[in-house]
Amino acid sequence: MHSRAVHDMNPAPAPTVPHAAGQRHLYTLLHWLWMPAILLRLTWRARGNRAYLRNLPQRFGFGSEPQGDQPILWLHAVSVGEAQAAVPLLRNLQQRYPGYQLLVTTTTPTGRDRISQVMGDTVVLRYMPYDLPAAIGRLIRQVRPVMLMIMETELWPNLFHLCSRHRIPVYLVNVRLSAHSAAGYRRFASISRAMLAQVAGIAAQSQTDATRLLSLGADPDRLEVTGSIKFDFQHPASLREQAEVLRRYWGLDRSVFIAASTHEGEEAQLLDAFVAIKSRIPSCLLVLVPRHPERFAVVAGLCQRRSLNIALRSEPPRDLSDVEVLIGDSMGELPLFYAASDAAFVGGSLVAVGGHNMLEPAALGLPVIFGPHVYNFSGISRLLVDCGAARQVKTRQQLVQAALELLSDANLRHHMGDLGRQVVARNRGALEQVMRMLAGHLRQ
């Protein structure tokens, strides 16, 4: 959209806006007052996933300093979706700038696990501290990063203020900003404008995202529309072979429908739809992959209440012929599950979560179904529907009808799958634009 301005190696801190400073101090006070509730929620989530309480000191900025004397590039990816999108960027940074050490912070254990699975020990992993001056300042002093890259839209007042004070350039990468989020930031216009004034560069996914950012006070000279780097991921060459092995285990003579990244309130609807699908396709296997690990046991209970035979991916039986629902309770295997399935439903879309990444199944040649709530992927979902690679449904009956049509017609599945692959291929290239934006700083 706009050409990138050339930034100094150590840009001067953004000027402080008195009204914004007052709002930031009030925000910090409220953050402290809310801390007991935040920790209580963390403990509650740990009932289903003990990983939420591991490395707890890191959430307050405590931790060991990175080894070696390489300068640190810091990337933040809040959860598993952002972490997955960040992988191509991390790999490119390692290839082009081997003299830097990469620090990756996440907010959730699932995001942390995803980075660990893909990147191994080639990056330093930490939890992002709570947005308190002492906690953020402690991390900055420990690692002394030369740059911070934030995936998608994570605007934290104290984080941005302290990065500006320490002259750490902040880049917002792969930014999407829904109308709902923009309205929320607009309610705190002064502090939002101050945060965006402290940003060295913004790579927006779409013109719509860019327009919303401009309305909040983003500098047009530091803003580019790059598209989404989620189009730029590459699956390993071995994935197809692994998927063929898995599909033989699941059963070559049965239809496989995957419902991925599902949320509370969504699995019950999907299971009711699956019961209707099975009445027409009795041998159909549902691969159900909840978004959050703490929901695995809950989802198993939902299946049992419907008298559905289940199996866990973590405890695979020798024979799946009598299994009706396979619960994907492993981490990092979703691409494999997609590649071994016939059609995909992408979750977070039957409930008001905003949807999850539907490009991954599309890139693997699967026809995609999703619900009405896809505001987090509004442009991508519209692109897939308009080209014929996906179906959007509003009701359970429409979901049943779409799934039956796809599972019963191999030619239709293959046609929609080819269209999806073509869309992904045509829209690659955002990553290279992001790398050019970052290079202005890293070259120096």
Secondary structure, DSSP 8 states (H G I E B T S, - for coil): --------SS-------HHHHHHHHHHHHHHHHHHHHHHHHHHHHHTT-GGGGTTGGGGGT-----SSS--EEEEE--SHHHHHHHHHHHHHHHHH-TTSEEEEEESSHHHHHHHHHHHGGGSEEEE---S-HHHHHHHHHHH-EEEEEEES----HHHHHHHHHTT--EEEEEE---HHHHHHHHTTHHHHHHHHHT-SEEEESSHHHHHHHHHTT--GGGEEE---GGGG----TTHHHHHHHHHHHH-TTS-EEEEEEE-TTTHHHHHHHHHHHHHHSTT-EEEEEESSGGGHHHHHHHHHHTT--EEETTB--S--TT-SEEE--SSS-HHHHHHT-SEEEESSTTTTT-----HHHHHTT--EEE-S--GGGHHHHHHHHHHTSEEE-SSHHHHHHHHHHHHH-HHHHHHHHHHHHHHHHHT--HHHHHHHHHHHHHT-
